[in-house]
Amino acid sequence: MNKSVAQRINVGVDTGKQFLDIHVRPSHEYFRVSNDTKGISGAVKRLKKLSPERIVIESTGRYEAAFISACAKANLPFSMVNPIHVKRFAGAIGRKAKTDKLDAKLIAYYSEAIQPALSSLKPETMRLMADLVSRRNQLLDMQTSEKNRLQIMPKATQASIKSVLLTIKKQIEKMDDELGKLIESCPEYKAKSDLVQSMPGIGKVSAATLISYLPELGLLNSKEIAALVGVAPMNRESGKYKGKQVIQGGRSQVRTVLFMAMMSAMQCNPVFKRTYTRLVEAGKPKKVAIIACVRKMIVILNSMVRDGVMWEEKTV
């Protein structure tokens, strides 16, 4: 039997590095737990007894992963929403005050009023996807090493090297198939994958890397996402010394894959081809020009995911 309006329980969760603030509607019950194994376990047990219709938590890509994983294992209905949508909702109802407790209350109200679709995200799938991408990168490194050996080793050893190369190739193809199946198994992953792959130069491996290693895509501003990947130029200044801007830190797995994707994009994507040519003609070193193109790529992908729009060259 369907729950009456009065019985529909919506939960809002404001997530932080140390704590989870949880608000329940319509009872307005509020409690806070530590964002660790013990705290999350207690929160899940408490929420399980309430039989909520929906638990809404903002997708920040940082601190909610453990809680979402616990909800999924406990078969609790949850919805990961874009923080921008909650912020716009707050503006629409005139909410300005901001504390962790009030944010949880706002998210619960958003859940009740908007009723966002339940998420089918599977944290264990995301972790497996990241493992496959990591292993695929290892295989590519092995492939490069064996190809280099093929050029310098005597003919007597070439049969062995070619045999290893064939095995590596088959393993890479197997990884690609498994990544494809993982993405297809989750509608939200598939939707995000289809969206980013609409950009010429981004393939399924690049898409899988973005999904598994960069869940913040679409949730941050341009400067933040570029810095997170590690393609934002950083100043080197101390006193009177002013050095060249450099890139540093960031997520090397994402940066490496996007660097390779750019090699393809500069051949098939007019936008990046023009950008690269213009920078090189202006005297920029080729590597600097490529990094600038990668930065432009991740900023565009971020806006595409944020707005839920496919690639269109005329809008770039």
C-alpha positions in Angstrom: 0.0 0.0 0.0 1.3 3.5 -0.9 2.4 5.7 2.0 0.2 8.6 2.8 1.6 12.1 2.4 2.1 12.2 6.2 4.0 9.0 6.2 6.4 9.9 3.5 9.8 10.2 5.2 12.4 12.3 3.4 16.0 12.6 4.8 18.5 15.3 4.0 22.2 14.7 4.7 24.8 17.4 4.8 28.2 15.8 4.4 31.5 17.1 5.7 35.0 15.7 6.2 34.4 14.9 9.9 30.6 14.8 10.3 27.3 13.9 8.7 24.4 16.2 9.7 21.0 14.4 9.1 17.5 15.9 9.1 14.3 13.9 8.8 11.0 15.2 7.5 8.2 15.5 8.5 9.2 14.7 12.1 12.1 17.3 12.0 14.3 14.9 13.8 17.9 15.9 13.6 21.1 14.1 14.6 24.8 14.3 13.8 27.3 11.4 13.4 31.0 11.2 12.7 31.8 10.6 9.0 33.6 7.3 9.7 32.8 3.6 9.8 31.3 3.7 13.3 29.2 6.8 12.8 27.9 5.8 9.4 27.0 2.3 10.7 24.9 3.9 13.4 23.3 6.4 11.1 22.3 3.6 8.6 20.8 1.5 11.4 18.8 4.5 12.6 17.6 5.4 9.1 16.7 1.8 8.3 14.1 1.8 11.2 12.4 4.9 9.6 11.9 3.2 6.2 12.5 6.5 4.4 11.1 7.1 0.9 14.3 8.9 -0.1 17.6 9.9 1.4 19.1 12.9 -0.4 22.8 13.9 -0.3 24.7 16.3 -2.4 27.3 14.9 -4.7 30.5 16.5 -3.9 32.8 13.7 -5.0 34.7 13.8 -1.7 33.2 12.9 1.6 29.9 11.2 0.8 31.3 8.0 -0.8 31.4 5.9 2.4 27.9 6.8 3.4 26.5 6.2 -0.1 28.2 2.8 -0.2 26.7 1.9 3.2 23.2 3.0 2.0 23.6 0.9 -1.1 24.6 -2.2 0.9 21.6 -1.7 3.3 19.2 -1.2 0.4 18.2 2.2 1.5 16.8 4.5 -1.2 19.2 7.4 -1.9 19.5 10.2 -4.4 22.8 12.0 -5.1 21.9 15.5 -6.3 23.9 18.4 -7.8 24.6 21.0 -5.1 23.8 23.7 -7.7 20.2 22.4 -7.8 19.9 22.6 -4.0 21.4 26.1 -4.0 18.8 27.3 -6.6 16.0 25.7 -4.6 17.2 27.6 -1.5 17.2 30.8 -3.5 13.7 30.1 -4.8 12.3 29.7 -1.2 14.3 32.6 0.2 16.7 30.6 2.4 19.9 32.4 3.1 21.1 31.2 6.5 23.8 28.6 6.2 25.0 26.1 8.8 25.5 22.4 8.6 22.3 21.8 10.6 20.3 24.2 8.4 21.8 22.7 5.2 20.6 19.2 6.2 17.1 20.7 6.9 17.1 22.4 3.5 18.2 19.2 1.7 15.4 17.3 3.4 12.9 19.9 2.3 14.3 19.7 -1.2 13.8 16.0 -1.1 10.2 16.3 -0.1 9.3 19.1 -2.5 11.3 18.1 -5.6 11.4 14.3 -5.2 14.6 13.8 -7.2 15.0 10.4 -8.9 16.6 7.7 -6.9 20.2 7.0 -7.8 21.4 3.7 -9.1 25.1 4.5 -8.5 27.1 1.5 -7.3 30.2 2.6 -5.3 31.7 -0.8 -5.7 31.3 -0.5 -9.4 33.1 2.8 -9.4 36.0 1.3 -7.4 36.2 -1.7 -9.8 36.2 0.7 -12.8 39.1 2.6 -11.2 41.0 -0.7 -10.7 40.5 -1.7 -14.3 41.6 1.7 -15.6 44.7 1.5 -13.4 45.5 -2.0 -14.6 45.0 -0.9 -18.2 47.5 1.9 -17.8 50.0 -0.7 -16.4 49.5 -2.9 -19.5 50.0 0.1 -21.7 53.3 0.8 -20.0 54.3 -2.8 -20.4 53.3 -2.7 -24.1 55.5 0.4 -24.7 58.5 -1.3 -23.0 58.1 -4.4 -25.1 57.8 -2.4 -28.3 61.0 -0.6 -27.4 62.7 -3.9 -26.8 61.5 -5.1 -30.2 63.6 -2.4 -31.8 66.8 -3.1 -30.0 66.9 -6.8 -29.2 68.4 -9.4 -31.6 66.2 -11.3 -34.0 66.5 -14.5 -31.9 64.4 -12.8 -29.1 61.8 -11.1 -31.3 59.4 -14.1 -31.4 59.2 -14.1 -27.6 58.6 -10.3 -27.5 55.9 -10.5 -30.2 54.2 -13.3 -28.2 54.2 -11.1 -25.1 52.9 -8.1 -27.1 50.0 -10.3 -28.4 49.1 -11.3 -24.9 49.2 -7.7 -23.6 47.0 -6.6 -26.5 44.4 -9.3 -25.7 44.5 -8.2 -22.0 43.9 -4.6 -23.0 41.0 -5.5 -25.2 39.6 -7.5 -22.3 39.9 -4.5 -20.0 38.1 -2.4 -22.5 35.2 -4.9 -22.7 34.9 -5.0 -18.9 34.9 -1.2 -18.6 32.2 -1.0 -21.3 30.0 -3.6 -19.4 30.4 -1.7 -16.1 29.3 1.5 -17.6 26.3 -0.1 -19.3 25.3 -1.7 -16.0 24.5 1.7 -14.4 22.1 4.1 -16.2 23.8 7.2 -14.5 27.3 6.1 -15.5 26.1 5.4 -19.1 24.4 8.8 -19.3 27.5 10.5 -18.2 29.7 8.4 -20.5 27.5 9.1 -23.5 27.6 12.8 -22.7 31.4 13.2 -22.4 32.0 10.9 -25.4 30.0 13.3 -27.6 33.1 15.4 -27.5 35.3 14.3 -30.5 38.5 12.8 -29.0 37.0 11.4 -25.8 36.6 7.6 -26.0 35.2 5.0 -23.6 38.4 4.6 -21.7 38.7 8.4 -21.2 35.0 8.4 -20.1 35.6 5.5 -17.6 38.6 7.4 -16.2 36.5 10.5 -15.7 33.7 8.6 -14.0 35.9 6.6 -11.7 38.7 9.1 -10.9 36.9 12.4 -11.2 33.4 12.2 -9.8 33.6 16.0 -9.0 33.2 16.6 -12.8 30.2 19.0 -13.3 30.2 20.0 -9.6 33.0 22.5 -9.4 33.8 25.8 -11.2 36.4 26.0 -14.1 39.3 27.0 -11.9 38.6 24.3 -9.3 38.2 21.4 -11.8 41.4 22.5 -13.7 43.3 22.6 -10.4 41.9 19.2 -9.3 43.2 17.6 -12.5 46.5 19.4 -12.2 46.4 21.5 -15.4 45.9 24.9 -13.8 49.0 27.1 -14.0 50.5 27.9 -10.6 52.6 31.1 -9.9 56.2 30.7 -8.7 57.0 33.9 -6.8 59.1 34.6 -3.8 60.2 38.2 -3.0 61.5 39.7 -6.2 61.8 36.3 -7.8 59.1 35.6 -10.4 59.4 32.2 -12.1 57.4 30.7 -14.9 53.9 29.4 -14.2 53.9 25.6 -13.8 51.4 22.9 -13.3 51.7 20.6 -10.3 49.7 18.2 -8.2 46.3 17.0 -9.3 45.2 13.6 -10.3 47.8 12.1 -12.5 45.6 9.3 -13.8 43.1 11.7 -15.2 45.8 14.1 -16.5 47.6 11.3 -18.3 44.5 9.9 -20.0 43.3 13.4 -21.1 46.8 14.1 -22.4 46.5 11.0 -24.6 42.9 11.9 -25.6 44.2 15.3 -26.7 46.5 13.7 -29.1 43.5 12.2 -30.8 41.3 15.4 -30.4 43.9 17.6 -32.1 43.4 15.4 -35.2 39.6 15.0 -35.2 38.3 18.0 -33.2 38.6 21.4 -35.0 38.3 23.4 -31.8 41.4 21.9 -30.2 43.3 21.8 -33.5 42.7 25.5 -33.9 43.7 26.2 -30.3 46.9 24.2 -30.5 47.9 25.7 -33.8 47.3 29.3 -32.6 49.4 28.7 -29.4 52.3 27.1 -31.3 52.3 29.9 -33.9 52.3 32.4 -31.0 55.6 30.9 -29.8 54.4 28.5 -27.1 56.4 25.3 -26.7 54.4 22.3 -28.0 54.0 20.7 -24.6 52.7 23.9 -23.1 50.2 24.2 -25.9 49.0 20.7 -25.4 48.5 21.3 -21.6 46.6 24.4 -22.4 44.3 22.4 -24.7 43.8 19.8 -22.0 42.9 22.5 -19.6 40.3 23.8 -22.1 39.1 20.3 -22.6 38.4 19.6 -18.9 36.7 23.0 -18.5 34.4 22.3 -21.4 33.6 18.8 -20.2 32.9 20.1 -16.8 30.3 22.6 -18.1 28.8 19.9 -20.4 28.2 17.6 -17.4 27.0 20.4 -15.2 24.4 21.5 -17.7 23.7 18.1 -19.1 24.4 19.1 -22.7 26.1 17.2 -25.6 29.1 18.6 -27.4 28.4 21.3 -30.0 31.3 23.0 -31.7 29.4 26.2 -32.3 28.8 26.7 -28.6 32.4 26.4 -27.6 
